[in-house]
Amino acid sequence: MSARQPRPAARLLLLDPLDRLLMFRFAADDRPPFWATAGGGCDPGESYEAAARRELLEETGFDLDPGPQIARREVTFVTLEGVPVFADERYFLIRTATTEIATHGHTELERRVMAGWRWFTTAELADWPEKIFPEDIVDMLNGLAVCAS
């Protein structure tokens, strides 16, 4: 395997009025389906905050202020494009008044691998049969004391 590439990324903890978290389901040919928070890699020279706002708009259609970073994780994985990365993920907590998202801003890759989306309670996340990323999302949300079960 080649050396891991650095991947700065903005991840979004997007909560609806019922404190449910938006997650996207990914279905790729090289791995079992999994769910992940909205968000993605920073463009070259882009701040985490700017990436959070851009990713939110692209993936949901919401043009909202992401506010300050509330969590950080460093993880390694292989991207859907097959690139091994060392990810520096910054998390932003965003609340929305509506659950209707717009996916017209998805990239070609996202249109190909994002097989759906839904709003999850923490209880659903804790007992979901498919893989959830980040794996400690329930602990992360409980630590913030922002989600209802």
C-alpha positions in Angstrom: 0.0 0.0 0.0 1.3 3.5 -0.8 1.9 6.2 1.8 -1.2 7.7 3.3 -2.1 11.1 1.9 -3.2 13.9 4.4 -6.9 14.6 4.1 -8.2 17.6 6.1 -12.0 17.2 6.3 -15.1 19.0 7.7 -17.7 16.7 9.1 -21.2 17.9 9.9 -23.4 16.9 12.8 -26.6 18.2 11.3 -29.6 17.9 13.7 -33.2 18.4 12.8 -35.9 19.9 15.1 -36.3 16.5 16.8 -32.5 16.3 17.5 -32.1 13.5 14.9 -28.8 13.3 13.0 -28.6 13.3 9.2 -26.6 10.4 7.9 -25.9 9.3 4.3 -25.8 5.7 3.2 -22.9 4.7 0.9 -23.0 1.7 -1.3 -19.6 1.1 -3.1 -18.5 -2.0 -5.1 -15.4 -2.6 -2.9 -17.0 -2.7 0.6 -20.2 -3.3 2.5 -22.7 -0.5 2.7 -22.1 2.0 5.5 -23.6 5.3 6.9 -21.6 8.5 7.5 -22.2 12.1 8.5 -22.4 14.8 5.9 -19.2 16.5 5.0 -16.0 15.9 3.1 -12.5 16.9 2.3 -11.3 20.5 2.3 -10.3 21.9 -1.0 -6.7 23.2 -1.3 -6.3 26.3 0.8 -9.8 26.1 2.2 -10.4 26.5 5.9 -12.3 23.8 7.8 -15.1 26.3 8.4 -15.4 27.2 4.7 -15.4 23.5 3.8 -18.1 22.8 6.4 -20.4 25.5 4.8 -19.6 24.4 1.3 -20.2 20.7 2.1 -23.5 21.5 3.8 -24.7 23.4 0.8 -23.5 20.8 -1.7 -24.9 17.8 0.2 -28.1 19.2 1.7 -28.9 22.5 -0.1 -28.8 24.3 3.3 -26.9 27.6 3.4 -26.3 27.8 7.2 -23.4 29.0 9.3 -21.6 25.9 10.6 -20.5 27.8 13.8 -17.3 26.8 15.6 -15.6 23.4 15.5 -16.9 21.2 18.3 -14.8 18.1 17.9 -11.7 16.7 16.2 -10.7 13.2 15.2 -7.7 11.8 13.4 -8.3 8.5 11.6 -6.9 6.4 8.8 -9.0 4.8 6.0 -9.1 4.2 2.3 -11.4 6.6 0.4 -14.0 5.5 -2.0 -11.6 6.5 -4.8 -9.1 3.9 -3.3 -6.7 6.4 -1.8 -5.2 5.6 1.6 -5.5 8.7 3.8 -4.7 10.1 7.2 -7.7 12.2 7.9 -7.8 15.2 10.2 -11.6 15.5 10.7 -13.1 18.6 12.3 -16.8 18.4 13.4 -19.3 21.1 13.3 -22.8 21.1 15.0 -25.5 22.6 12.8 -29.2 22.7 13.5 -31.9 23.0 10.8 -35.6 23.8 11.1 -36.5 21.4 8.2 -35.8 17.8 7.2 -36.2 18.3 3.5 -32.8 18.2 1.9 -31.8 19.0 -1.7 -29.1 16.7 -3.2 -28.7 18.4 -6.6 -25.3 19.7 -5.5 -23.8 16.2 -5.1 -20.6 15.5 -7.0 -20.5 12.7 -9.6 -18.9 10.4 -7.1 -21.6 11.2 -4.5 -24.4 10.5 -7.0 -22.8 7.2 -7.8 -22.2 5.9 -4.2 -24.6 7.8 -2.0 -27.6 5.4 -1.9 -29.8 7.3 0.4 -30.1 9.4 3.5 -32.2 9.5 6.7 -32.5 11.2 10.1 -31.4 9.0 13.0 -32.1 9.2 16.7 -29.2 8.2 19.0 -31.1 5.0 19.9 -31.3 4.0 16.2 -27.6 4.8 15.7 -26.6 2.6 18.7 -28.5 -0.4 17.3 -28.2 0.0 13.5 -27.3 -3.2 11.6 -25.0 -1.5 9.1 -21.7 0.2 9.8 -21.9 3.8 11.0 -19.0 6.3 10.7 -17.7 7.7 12.9 -18.0 4.5 14.9 -18.2 6.5 18.2 -21.0 8.9 16.9 -23.3 8.0 19.8 -20.7 8.8 22.4 -19.8 11.9 20.5 -23.5 13.1 20.5 -24.1 12.0 24.1 -21.0 14.0 25.1 -22.5 17.0 23.5 -25.8 16.3 25.2 -27.6 17.5 22.0 -29.6 14.5 20.9 -32.8 12.8 22.1 -33.1 9.1 22.1 
